[in-house]
Each structure stands twice: as structure tokens, then as C-alpha cells.
Amino acid sequence: MDHVGPIVYLTKRITFSSAHRLHCSKLSAEDNKNIFGKCNNPSGHGHNYTLEVTLRGPPDPVTGMVINLTDLKQILIQVVDTVDHKFIDEDVPFFIESGKVSTVENIAIYLFDKIRERLTDRNLLFSVKLHETSDNWVEYRGE
């Protein structure tokens, strides 16, 4: 990123609720149960997630903003709508088609990619932090 002047980190938070089942079709039923425990329940389980999205860049010399927060909010609403009140393994095409296990890690990667796609300047996206519980979260920076 070429710039002159200060760089700031701007974070926006949004919440959503989803259900999922930790299950890998490449593993036996016994291995799934041993690895994922109660999170492998055939009926799934749910979380109230908190997503924190951090952008990194210089403030615009005219507006003083890295991005208009109204625009960022609309992007996050659009992306979160793809997982909010959904059974991730059965309702989100990415997880259906890829066969990826819907871990908090893979959900964070999915959200990062979807947010980046919608940003006019894709280089602004620094990280997503996805809190699955108050004690369990992951941060992904696109690496």
C-alpha cells in the first residue's frame, strides 16, 4: 500500500446467530465423534457470533475517513445476511459445495473473503475477528 501520512485501523462490530455441525465426511462416524465431541450432534448446535472487521489505511485527506461507516455497515449486513439465522452446513452454498467443516476458523475465512469482494479498495481489509463464544474466537488476516 503506497501512502504518505498516518495509517489508522478502523474496526466495526456486528453480531449474528447461526447453527452448524462439526462433521467431516472424510472421517468415520467414530472419528467425528471423538474429534468434535458434542459439537458433532446430528441436529447441530448454535452460537451468537460477534464479528469484528478491521480496515487499515490512511484517512482520506478531504473526508478524514478510511471508509464511510455507512458503506461499511451495508457491506457487513450483506455478508452477514448469508449466515445469519442459517444452518451453515445446509444453507450456505460455500460450505455445501466445498465440503469444508464449519469451524469458527473456516467461517472467519469465508466472511473475510466475502467482505473483501465487496470493498471498493480490497487492500483496506486488515482482519476479521470472529467470536464464537466469549472464550473462543479466531482472527484471520487473509494469509
DSSP file (Angstrom, degrees, kcal/mol; ACC not computed):
  #  RESIDUE AA STRUCTURE BP1 BP2  ACC     N-H-->O    O-->H-N    N-H-->O    O-->H-N    TCO  KAPPA ALPHA  PHI   PSI    X-CA   Y-CA   Z-CA
    1    1 A M              0   0    0      0, 0.0     2,-0.4     0, 0.0    56,-0.0   0.000 360.0 360.0 360.0 116.3    0.0    0.0    0.0
    2    2 A D        +     0   0    0      2,-0.0     2,-0.3     0, 0.0     0, 0.0  -0.715 360.0 146.5 -84.8 130.2    1.6    3.3   -1.1
    3    3 A H        -     0   0    0     -2,-0.4     2,-0.4    54,-0.0     4,-0.1  -0.993  40.9-146.6-158.4 159.8    0.8    6.1    1.2
    4    4 A V  S    S+     0   0    0     -2,-0.3    -2,-0.0     2,-0.1     0, 0.0  -0.997  70.7  15.5-128.9 126.6    2.1    9.3    2.7
    5    5 A G  S    S-     0   0    0     -2,-0.4    -2,-0.0    53,-0.0     2,-0.0  -0.585 101.3 -13.7 108.4-172.6    1.0   10.1    6.2
    6    6 A P        -     0   0    0      0, 0.0     2,-0.4     0, 0.0    -2,-0.1  -0.256  49.4-147.1 -71.8 151.5   -0.6    8.2    9.0
    7    7 A I        -     0   0    0     51,-0.2     2,-0.3    -4,-0.1    -2,-0.0  -0.960  17.5-167.8-114.0 133.8   -2.2    4.8    8.8
    8    8 A V  E     -A   57   0A   0     49,-2.8    49,-2.2    -2,-0.4     2,-0.5  -0.855  17.8-135.6-121.3 159.0   -5.2    4.0   11.1
    9    9 A Y  E     -A   56   0A   0     -2,-0.3     2,-0.5    47,-0.2    47,-0.2  -0.968  20.7-167.6-114.6 119.4   -7.0    0.8   12.0
   10   10 A L  E     -A   55   0A   0     45,-2.6    45,-3.2    -2,-0.5     2,-0.4  -0.929   2.9-165.7-111.8 126.5  -10.8    1.1   11.9
   11   11 A T  E     -A   54   0A   0     -2,-0.5     2,-0.4    43,-0.2    43,-0.2  -0.944   6.2-172.3-119.2 134.2  -12.9   -1.7   13.5
   12   12 A K  E     -A   53   0A   0     41,-2.4    41,-2.9    -2,-0.4     2,-0.4  -0.967  11.7-151.5-121.5 138.6  -16.7   -2.3   13.0
   13   13 A R  E     +A   52   0A   0     -2,-0.4     2,-0.3    39,-0.2    39,-0.2  -0.877  17.8 168.8-114.4 142.6  -18.6   -4.9   15.0
   14   14 A I  E     -A   51   0A   0     37,-2.3    37,-3.3    -2,-0.4     2,-0.3  -0.985  18.3-144.5-147.8 149.9  -21.7   -6.8   14.0
   15   15 A T  E     +A   50   0A   0     -2,-0.3     2,-0.3    35,-0.2    35,-0.2  -0.823  19.5 166.5-117.7 156.7  -23.5   -9.8   15.5
   16   16 A F  E     -A   49   0A   0     33,-1.9    33,-2.4    -2,-0.3     2,-0.4  -0.976  26.2-129.2-158.3 164.2  -25.4  -12.7   14.1
   17   17 A S  E     +A   48   0A   0     -2,-0.3    68,-4.5    31,-0.2    69,-0.5  -0.972  32.0 159.8-122.6 135.4  -26.7  -16.1   15.1
   18   18 A S  E     -Ab  47  86A   0     29,-1.9    29,-2.6    -2,-0.4     2,-0.3  -0.972  27.1-138.9-147.8 160.0  -26.1  -19.4   13.2
   19   19 A A  E     +Ab  46  87A   0     67,-2.6    69,-2.6    -2,-0.3     2,-0.3  -0.869  27.4 161.5-116.1 155.8  -26.2  -23.1   13.7
   20   20 A H  E     -A   45   0A   0     25,-2.7    25,-2.0    -2,-0.3     2,-0.4  -0.975  30.4-132.5-160.4 170.6  -23.7  -25.7   12.5
   21   21 A R        -     0   0    0     -2,-0.3     2,-1.0    23,-0.2    81,-0.5  -0.992  19.4-135.5-132.0 125.0  -22.5  -29.2   12.9
   22   22 A L        +     0   0    0     17,-2.5     2,-0.3    -2,-0.4    14,-0.1  -0.714  52.8 137.0 -81.0 107.4  -18.8  -30.0   13.2
   23   23 A H        -     0   0    0     -2,-1.0     2,-0.5    77,-0.1    79,-0.2  -0.972  40.3-155.4-155.8 134.1  -18.6  -33.0   10.9
   24   24 A C    >   -     0   0    0     -2,-0.3     3,-1.9     4,-0.2     8,-0.1  -0.964   9.1-153.7-117.3 119.8  -16.1  -34.1    8.3
   25   25 A S  T 3  S+     0   0    0     -2,-0.5    -1,-0.1    74,-0.3     4,-0.1   0.668  94.5  65.1 -65.8 -15.7  -17.4  -36.5    5.6
   26   26 A K  T 3  S+     0   0    0      2,-0.1     2,-0.3    -3,-0.0    -1,-0.3   0.556  96.6  70.1 -82.3  -8.1  -13.8  -37.8    5.1
   27   27 A L  S <  S-     0   0    0     -3,-1.9     2,-0.0     1,-0.1    -3,-0.0  -0.750  88.6-106.5-109.2 156.4  -13.9  -39.2    8.7
   28   28 A S     >  -     0   0    0     -2,-0.3     4,-2.7     1,-0.1     5,-0.2  -0.286  34.9-107.0 -70.9 164.3  -15.7  -42.1   10.2
   29   29 A A  H  > S+     0   0    0      1,-0.2     4,-2.2     2,-0.2     5,-0.2   0.897 122.9  50.3 -58.8 -40.5  -18.7  -41.6   12.5
   30   30 A E  H  > S+     0   0    0      2,-0.2     4,-2.5     1,-0.2    -1,-0.2   0.920 110.6  47.8 -65.8 -44.0  -16.5  -42.7   15.4
   31   31 A D  H  > S+     0   0    0      2,-0.2     4,-2.7     1,-0.2     5,-0.3   0.914 111.1  51.5 -63.7 -42.2  -13.6  -40.3   14.4
   32   32 A N  H  X S+     0   0    0     -4,-2.7     4,-2.9     1,-0.2     5,-0.4   0.928 111.8  46.9 -58.4 -45.3  -16.1  -37.4   14.0
   33   33 A K  H  X S+     0   0    0     -4,-2.2     4,-1.6     1,-0.2    -1,-0.2   0.903 114.4  47.2 -64.6 -41.0  -17.5  -38.1   17.5
   34   34 A N  H  < S+     0   0    0     -4,-2.5    -2,-0.2     2,-0.2    -1,-0.2   0.881 119.9  38.0 -68.1 -38.5  -14.0  -38.4   19.0
   35   35 A I  H  < S+     0   0    0     -4,-2.7    -2,-0.2    -5,-0.2    -3,-0.2   0.930 129.6  27.2 -78.8 -47.1  -12.7  -35.2   17.4
   36   36 A F  H >< S-     0   0    0     -4,-2.9     3,-1.8    -5,-0.3    -3,-0.2   0.570  84.0-173.9 -99.6 -10.8  -15.7  -33.0   17.6
   37   37 A G  G >< S-     0   0    0     -4,-1.6     3,-2.1    -5,-0.4    -1,-0.2  -0.199  70.7  -4.7  55.7-137.3  -17.5  -34.4   20.7
   38   38 A K  G >  S+     0   0    0      1,-0.3     3,-1.4     2,-0.2    -1,-0.3   0.685 126.1  72.1 -65.5 -16.7  -20.9  -32.8   21.4
   39   39 A C  G <  S+     0   0    0     -3,-1.8   -17,-2.5     1,-0.3    -1,-0.3   0.558  87.3  66.1 -73.4  -6.4  -20.4  -30.4   18.5
   40   40 A N  G <   +     0   0    0     -3,-2.1    -1,-0.3   -19,-0.2    -2,-0.2   0.293  69.6 143.0 -94.2   7.3  -20.9  -33.3   16.2
   41   41 A N    X   -     0   0    0     -3,-1.4     3,-2.5    -5,-0.2   -19,-0.1  -0.253  57.0-131.3 -48.7 125.5  -24.5  -33.7   17.3
   42   42 A P  T 3  S+     0   0    0      0, 0.0    -1,-0.2     0, 0.0     3,-0.1   0.777 108.0  52.9 -55.3 -27.3  -26.5  -34.7   14.1
   43   43 A S  T 3  S-     0   0    0      1,-0.2    -2,-0.1   -23,-0.0   -22,-0.0   0.513 107.7-138.2 -85.6  -4.2  -29.1  -31.9   14.9
   44   44 A G    <   -     0   0    0     -3,-2.5     2,-0.3    -6,-0.1    -1,-0.2  -0.181   9.5-116.3  78.9-174.7  -26.3  -29.3   15.2
   45   45 A H  E     -A   20   0A   0    -25,-2.0   -25,-2.7    -6,-0.1     2,-0.3  -0.954  21.7-124.7-156.8 165.2  -25.9  -26.5   17.7
   46   46 A G  E     -A   19   0A   0     -2,-0.3     2,-0.3   -27,-0.3   -27,-0.3  -0.758  13.3-165.2-123.5 165.2  -25.9  -22.7   17.6
   47   47 A H  E     -A   18   0A   0    -29,-2.6   -29,-1.9    -2,-0.3     2,-0.8  -0.978  24.8-132.8-140.6 151.7  -23.9  -19.7   18.5
   48   48 A N  E     -A   17   0A   0     84,-0.4   -31,-0.2    -2,-0.3     2,-0.2  -0.918  41.9-159.5-100.8 101.0  -24.5  -16.0   18.9
   49   49 A Y  E     -A   16   0A   0    -33,-2.4   -33,-1.9    -2,-0.8     2,-0.5  -0.479  15.8-153.9 -85.6 150.5  -21.4  -14.8   17.0
   50   50 A T  E     -AC  15 131A   0     81,-1.8    81,-3.2   -35,-0.2     2,-0.5  -0.995  11.7-162.0-121.2 124.0  -19.7  -11.4   17.1
   51   51 A L  E     -AC  14 130A   0    -37,-3.3   -37,-2.3    -2,-0.5     2,-0.5  -0.917   4.3-169.0-108.2 125.3  -17.8  -10.3   14.0
   52   52 A E  E     -AC  13 129A   0     77,-3.1    77,-2.9    -2,-0.5     2,-0.5  -0.970   5.3-166.1-113.3 123.3  -15.2   -7.6   14.3
   53   53 A V  E     -AC  12 128A   0    -41,-2.9   -41,-2.4    -2,-0.5     2,-0.5  -0.940   2.5-162.9-113.4 124.9  -13.9   -6.3   10.9
   54   54 A T  E     -AC  11 127A   0     73,-2.9    72,-2.6    -2,-0.5    73,-1.9  -0.927   1.9-165.5-113.5 127.0  -10.7   -4.1   10.9
   55   55 A L  E     -AC  10 125A   0    -45,-3.2   -45,-2.6    -2,-0.5     2,-0.4  -0.819   6.1-155.9-104.7 149.4   -9.7   -1.9    8.0
   56   56 A R  E     +A    9   0A   0     68,-3.1   -47,-0.2    -2,-0.3   -49,-0.0  -0.991  37.7  97.2-129.3 125.3   -6.3   -0.4    7.6
   57   57 A G  E     -A    8   0A   0    -49,-2.2   -49,-2.8    -2,-0.4     9,-0.1  -0.979  67.2 -66.3 175.8 176.4   -5.5    2.6    5.6
   58   58 A P        -     0   0    0      0, 0.0   -51,-0.2     0, 0.0     2,-0.1  -0.597  53.7-106.8 -82.1 143.7   -4.8    6.4    5.5
   59   59 A P        -     0   0    0      0, 0.0     7,-0.2     0, 0.0     6,-0.1  -0.471  43.4-101.0 -64.1 139.3   -7.7    8.8    6.3
   60   60 A D     >  -     0   0    0      5,-2.3     4,-2.2     1,-0.1     5,-0.1  -0.399  27.2-130.4 -59.7 135.5   -9.0   10.4    3.2
   61   61 A P  T  4 S+     0   0    0      0, 0.0    -1,-0.1     0, 0.0     0, 0.0   0.754 103.8  36.4 -64.2 -23.0   -7.5   14.0    3.0
   62   62 A V  T  4 S+     0   0    0      3,-0.1    -2,-0.0     1,-0.0     0, 0.0   0.901 129.6  26.9 -93.5 -51.7  -10.9   15.5    2.4
   63   63 A T  T  4 S-     0   0    0      2,-0.2     3,-0.1     3,-0.0    -1,-0.0   0.726  90.0-135.4 -86.9 -22.5  -13.3   13.4    4.5
   64   64 A G     <  +     0   0    0     -4,-2.2     2,-0.3     1,-0.3     3,-0.1   0.568  66.4 118.0  77.5   8.5  -10.9   12.3    7.2
   65   65 A M        -     0   0    0      1,-0.1    -5,-2.3    -6,-0.1    -1,-0.3  -0.829  62.7-150.7-112.3 147.1  -12.3    8.7    6.9
   66   66 A V  S    S-     0   0    0      1,-0.4     2,-0.3    -2,-0.3    -1,-0.1   0.873  93.5 -13.8 -72.5 -40.8  -10.7    5.4    5.9
   67   67 A I  S    S-     0   0    0     -3,-0.1     2,-0.5   -10,-0.1    -1,-0.4  -0.968  82.8 -94.0-154.7 151.3  -14.2    4.4    4.7
   68   68 A N    >>  -     0   0    0     -2,-0.3     4,-2.2    -3,-0.2     3,-0.5  -0.596  33.3-142.2 -68.4 122.3  -17.6    5.8    5.1
   69   69 A L  H 3> S+     0   0    0     -2,-0.5     4,-2.6     1,-0.3    -1,-0.2   0.796  99.9  58.5 -61.6 -28.9  -19.0    3.8    8.1
   70   70 A T  H 3> S+     0   0    0      2,-0.2     4,-1.9     1,-0.2    -1,-0.3   0.910 107.8  46.6 -64.9 -41.3  -22.5    3.7    6.5
   71   71 A D  H <> S+     0   0    0     -3,-0.5     4,-2.0     2,-0.2    -2,-0.2   0.917 112.9  48.9 -65.9 -43.4  -21.0    2.0    3.5
   72   72 A L  H  X S+     0   0    0     -4,-2.2     4,-2.5     1,-0.2    -2,-0.2   0.916 109.1  53.3 -62.8 -42.7  -19.0   -0.4    5.6
   73   73 A K  H  X S+     0   0    0     -4,-2.6     4,-2.4     1,-0.2    -1,-0.2   0.908 108.2  50.1 -59.1 -42.7  -22.2   -1.2    7.7
   74   74 A Q  H  X S+     0   0    0     -4,-1.9     4,-2.2     2,-0.2    -1,-0.2   0.891 110.1  50.4 -64.6 -39.7  -24.1   -2.0    4.5
   75   75 A I  H  X S+     0   0    0     -4,-2.0     4,-2.3     2,-0.2    -2,-0.2   0.937 111.9  47.6 -61.6 -47.0  -21.3   -4.4    3.3
   76   76 A L  H  X S+     0   0    0     -4,-2.5     4,-3.0     1,-0.2     5,-0.3   0.888 110.4  51.6 -65.2 -38.7  -21.3   -6.2    6.6
   77   77 A I  H  X S+     0   0    0     -4,-2.4     4,-1.9    -5,-0.2    -1,-0.2   0.928 110.7  49.1 -62.1 -44.4  -25.1   -6.5    6.7
   78   78 A Q  H  < S+     0   0    0     -4,-2.2     4,-0.5     2,-0.2    -2,-0.2   0.915 116.2  42.1 -61.3 -44.0  -25.0   -8.0    3.2
   79   79 A V  H >< S+     0   0    0     -4,-2.3     3,-1.6     1,-0.2     4,-0.3   0.941 114.3  49.1 -70.8 -47.7  -22.3  -10.5    4.1
   80   80 A V  H >X S+     0   0    0     -4,-3.0     4,-2.5     1,-0.3     3,-1.9   0.821  99.2  68.8 -63.3 -30.3  -23.7  -11.5    7.5
   81   81 A D  T 3< S+     0   0    0     -4,-1.9    -1,-0.3     1,-0.3    -2,-0.2   0.766  89.5  64.7 -59.1 -24.6  -27.1  -12.0    5.9
   82   82 A T  T <4 S+     0   0    0     -3,-1.6    -1,-0.3    -4,-0.5    -2,-0.2   0.682 119.3  21.4 -72.8 -16.6  -25.6  -15.0    4.1
   83   83 A V  T X4 S+     0   0    0     -3,-1.9     3,-1.4    -4,-0.3    -2,-0.2   0.554  92.3 114.7-123.4 -16.8  -25.0  -16.8    7.5
   84   84 A D  T 3< S-     0   0    0     -4,-2.5   -66,-0.2     1,-0.3     3,-0.1  -0.395  95.3  -5.0 -68.1 129.5  -27.4  -15.1    9.9
   85   85 A H  T 3  S+     0   0    0    -68,-4.5     2,-0.3     1,-0.2    -1,-0.3   0.861 109.6 124.9  54.9  39.8  -30.2  -17.4   11.2
   86   86 A K  E <  S-b   18   0A   0     -3,-1.4   -67,-2.6   -69,-0.5     2,-1.0  -0.879  71.8-122.4-121.7 155.1  -28.9  -20.2    8.9
   87   87 A F  E >>  -b   19   0A   0     -2,-0.3     4,-2.5   -69,-0.2     3,-1.9  -0.883  33.9-152.2 -91.7 101.4  -27.8  -23.7    9.4
   88   88 A I  H 3> S+     0   0    0    -69,-2.6     4,-1.5    -2,-1.0     7,-0.3   0.811  87.1  51.4 -51.5 -43.3  -24.4  -23.1    7.9
   89   89 A D  H 34 S+     0   0    0    -70,-0.3    -1,-0.3     1,-0.2    10,-0.1   0.733 123.9  28.6 -69.3 -21.7  -23.7  -26.6    6.6
   90   90 A E  H <4 S+     0   0    0     -3,-1.9    -2,-0.2     6,-0.0    -1,-0.2   0.591 127.0  37.9-113.8 -15.6  -27.1  -26.8    4.9
   91   91 A D  H  < S+     0   0    0     -4,-2.5    -3,-0.2     1,-0.1    -2,-0.2   0.573  95.7  77.4-115.7 -13.1  -27.9  -23.2    3.9
   92   92 A V    >X  -     0   0    0     -4,-1.5     4,-1.9    -5,-0.4     3,-0.9  -0.878  65.5-151.8-106.6 110.1  -24.6  -21.6    2.9
   93   93 A P  H 3> S+     0   0    0      0, 0.0     4,-3.2     0, 0.0     5,-0.4   0.822  92.1  60.8 -50.6 -38.3  -23.6  -22.7   -0.7
   94   94 A F  H 3> S+     0   0    0      1,-0.2     4,-2.3     2,-0.2     6,-0.4   0.925 109.9  40.6 -56.0 -45.7  -19.8  -22.3    0.1
   95   95 A F  H <> S+     0   0    0     -3,-0.9     4,-1.3    -7,-0.3    -1,-0.2   0.840 116.4  49.9 -74.7 -32.8  -19.9  -24.9    2.8
   96   96 A I  H  < S+     0   0    0     -4,-1.9    -2,-0.2    -8,-0.2    -1,-0.2   0.955 118.1  38.4 -65.7 -50.2  -22.2  -27.2    0.9
   97   97 A E  H  < S+     0   0    0     -4,-3.2    -2,-0.2     1,-0.2    -3,-0.2   0.849 120.7  42.8 -73.6 -36.5  -20.1  -27.1   -2.3
   98   98 A S  H  < S-     0   0    0     -4,-2.3    -1,-0.2    -5,-0.4    -3,-0.2   0.761  91.8-139.6 -83.2 -24.6  -16.6  -27.1   -0.7
   99   99 A G     <  +     0   0    0     -4,-1.3   -74,-0.3    -5,-0.2    -4,-0.1   0.608  46.0 157.0  73.3  10.9  -17.4  -29.7    2.0
  100  100 A K        -     0   0    0     -6,-0.4    -1,-0.2    -5,-0.1     2,-0.2  -0.419  50.2-108.4 -70.0 144.2  -15.4  -27.7    4.5
  101  101 A V        -     0   0    0      1,-0.1     2,-2.0    -3,-0.1     5,-0.2  -0.545  29.0-122.8 -70.8 135.7  -16.1  -28.2    8.1
  102  102 A S        +     0   0    0    -81,-0.5    -1,-0.1    -2,-0.2   -14,-0.1  -0.261  54.4 153.6 -83.3  53.3  -17.9  -25.2    9.5
  103  103 A T     >  -     0   0    0     -2,-2.0     4,-2.5     1,-0.1     5,-0.2  -0.299  62.5-106.0 -70.5 163.3  -15.4  -24.4   12.2
  104  104 A V  H  > S+     0   0    0      1,-0.2     4,-2.1     2,-0.2     5,-0.1   0.847 122.8  57.1 -60.1 -32.2  -15.0  -20.9   13.5
  105  105 A E  H  > S+     0   0    0      2,-0.2     4,-2.0     1,-0.2    -1,-0.2   0.953 109.7  41.8 -62.8 -50.1  -11.8  -20.8   11.5
  106  106 A N  H  > S+     0   0    0      1,-0.2     4,-2.3    -5,-0.2    -2,-0.2   0.839 112.8  53.5 -69.9 -32.5  -13.4  -21.7    8.2
  107  107 A I  H  X S+     0   0    0     -4,-2.5     4,-2.6     2,-0.2    -1,-0.2   0.908 108.4  50.9 -66.5 -40.5  -16.4  -19.4    8.9
  108  108 A A  H  X S+     0   0    0     -4,-2.1     4,-2.6    -5,-0.2    -2,-0.2   0.912 110.4  48.6 -62.2 -43.1  -13.9  -16.5    9.5
  109  109 A I  H  X S+     0   0    0     -4,-2.0     4,-2.5     2,-0.2    -2,-0.2   0.930 111.6  50.3 -62.4 -45.1  -12.1  -17.2    6.2
  110  110 A Y  H  X S+     0   0    0     -4,-2.3     4,-2.2     1,-0.2    -2,-0.2   0.937 112.7  45.7 -57.3 -49.2  -15.4  -17.3    4.4
  111  111 A L  H  X S+     0   0    0     -4,-2.6     4,-2.6     1,-0.2     5,-0.2   0.904 110.7  53.5 -64.1 -41.9  -16.5  -14.0    5.9
  112  112 A F  H  X S+     0   0    0     -4,-2.6     4,-2.8     1,-0.2    -1,-0.2   0.950 110.9  46.3 -55.5 -51.2  -13.2  -12.3    5.2
  113  113 A D  H  X S+     0   0    0     -4,-2.5     4,-2.0     1,-0.2    -1,-0.2   0.886 112.9  49.3 -61.9 -40.1  -13.3  -13.3    1.5
  114  114 A K  H  X S+     0   0    0     -4,-2.2     4,-0.9     2,-0.2    -1,-0.2   0.880 112.9  46.9 -68.6 -38.1  -16.9  -12.2    1.1
  115  115 A I  H >X S+     0   0    0     -4,-2.6     4,-1.0     2,-0.2     3,-0.9   0.939 110.6  52.1 -67.2 -46.5  -16.2   -8.8    2.7
  116  116 A R  H >< S+     0   0    0     -4,-2.8     3,-0.8     1,-0.3    -2,-0.2   0.892 104.4  57.6 -57.4 -41.1  -13.1   -8.3    0.6
  117  117 A E  H 3< S+     0   0    0     -4,-2.0    -1,-0.3     1,-0.2    -2,-0.2   0.817 108.8  46.3 -58.0 -31.8  -15.1   -9.0   -2.6
  118  118 A R  H << S+     0   0    0     -4,-0.9     2,-0.3    -3,-0.9    -1,-0.2   0.593  89.6  98.8 -92.5 -12.1  -17.5   -6.1   -1.7
  119  119 A L    <<  -     0   0    0     -4,-1.0     3,-0.3    -3,-0.8     4,-0.0  -0.577  66.3-144.4 -78.8 136.9  -14.9   -3.5   -0.8
  120  120 A T  S    S+     0   0    0      1,-0.3     2,-0.7    -2,-0.3    -1,-0.1   0.925 102.3  37.7 -62.4 -44.7  -14.0   -0.9   -3.5
  121  121 A D  S >  S-     0   0    0      1,-0.1     3,-1.9    -3,-0.1     4,-0.3  -0.872  75.0-172.7-108.0  96.9  -10.4   -0.9   -2.2
  122  122 A R  G >  S+     0   0    0     -2,-0.7     3,-0.9    -3,-0.3    -1,-0.1   0.696  78.1  70.0 -65.1 -19.9   -9.8   -4.6   -1.3
  123  123 A N  G 3  S+     0   0    0      1,-0.2    -1,-0.3    -3,-0.1   -67,-0.1   0.632  83.0  73.6 -72.9 -12.7   -6.4   -3.7    0.2
  124  124 A L  G <  S+     0   0    0     -3,-1.9   -68,-3.1   -69,-0.1     2,-0.5   0.806  70.6  97.9 -70.5 -28.2   -8.2   -1.9    3.1
  125  125 A L  E <   +C   55   0A   0     -3,-0.9   -70,-0.2    -4,-0.3     3,-0.1  -0.475  42.0 166.2 -70.0 116.0   -9.3   -5.2    4.8
  126  126 A F  E     -     0   0A   0    -72,-2.6     2,-0.3    -2,-0.5   -71,-0.2   0.870  56.3 -27.3 -94.6 -48.8   -6.8   -5.9    7.5
  127  127 A S  E     -C   54   0A   0    -73,-1.9   -73,-2.9    15,-0.1     2,-0.4  -0.996  40.1-139.4-161.9 160.1   -8.6   -8.7    9.5
  128  128 A V  E     -CD  53 140A   0     12,-2.4    12,-2.9    -2,-0.3     2,-0.5  -0.991  15.2-163.2-122.0 140.3  -11.7  -10.3   10.7
  129  129 A K  E     -CD  52 139A   0    -77,-2.9   -77,-3.1    -2,-0.4     2,-0.6  -0.991   7.2-165.1-120.9 121.5  -12.1  -11.5   14.3
  130  130 A L  E     -CD  51 138A   0      8,-2.8     8,-2.0    -2,-0.5     2,-0.6  -0.934   4.7-158.4-115.7 116.0  -14.9  -13.9   14.8
  131  131 A H  E     +CD  50 137A   0    -81,-3.2   -81,-1.8    -2,-0.6     6,-0.3  -0.823  13.8 176.6 -92.4 117.3  -16.1  -14.6   18.4
  132  132 A E  E    S-     0   0A   0      4,-2.4   -84,-0.4    -2,-0.6     2,-0.3   0.827  76.6  -6.4 -85.7 -37.8  -17.9  -17.9   18.6
  133  133 A T  E >  S- D   0 136A   0      3,-1.9     3,-0.5   -86,-0.1    -1,-0.2  -0.836  84.5 -93.1-140.6 178.5  -18.3  -17.6   22.4
  134  134 A S  T 3  S+     0   0    0     -2,-0.3     3,-0.1     1,-0.2    -3,-0.0   0.723 128.9  38.4 -69.4 -18.7  -16.9  -15.2   25.0
  135  135 A D  T 3  S+     0   0    0      1,-0.2     2,-0.4    -4,-0.0    -1,-0.2   0.435 113.2  58.7-107.8  -2.1  -14.0  -17.6   25.5
  136  136 A N  E <   +D  133   0A   0     -3,-0.5    -4,-2.4     2,-0.0    -3,-1.9  -0.962  58.2 137.8-139.9 116.7  -13.4  -18.7   21.9
  137  137 A W  E     -D  131   0A   0     -2,-0.4     2,-0.3    -6,-0.3    -6,-0.2  -0.971  29.8-146.4-151.0 165.9  -12.5  -16.6   18.8
  138  138 A V  E     -D  130   0A   0     -8,-2.0    -8,-2.8    -2,-0.3     2,-0.4  -0.973   6.0-150.9-134.5 148.6  -10.3  -16.6   15.8
  139  139 A E  E     -D  129   0A   0     -2,-0.3     2,-0.4   -10,-0.2   -10,-0.2  -0.980  12.7-171.7-120.0 134.6   -8.6  -13.8   13.9
  140  140 A Y  E     -D  128   0A   0    -12,-2.9   -12,-2.4    -2,-0.4    -2,-0.0  -0.992  14.1-179.5-129.3 132.6   -7.9  -14.1   10.1
  141  141 A R        -     0   0    0     -2,-0.4    -1,-0.1   -14,-0.2   -12,-0.0   0.136  59.4 -95.0-116.9  17.6   -5.8  -11.6    8.1
  142  142 A G              0   0    0    -14,-0.1   -15,-0.1     1,-0.1    -2,-0.0   0.625 360.0 360.0  84.0  11.3   -6.0  -13.2    4.7
  143  143 A E              0   0    0      0, 0.0    -1,-0.1     0, 0.0    -3,-0.0   0.463 360.0 360.0 -85.5 360.0   -2.8  -15.1    4.9
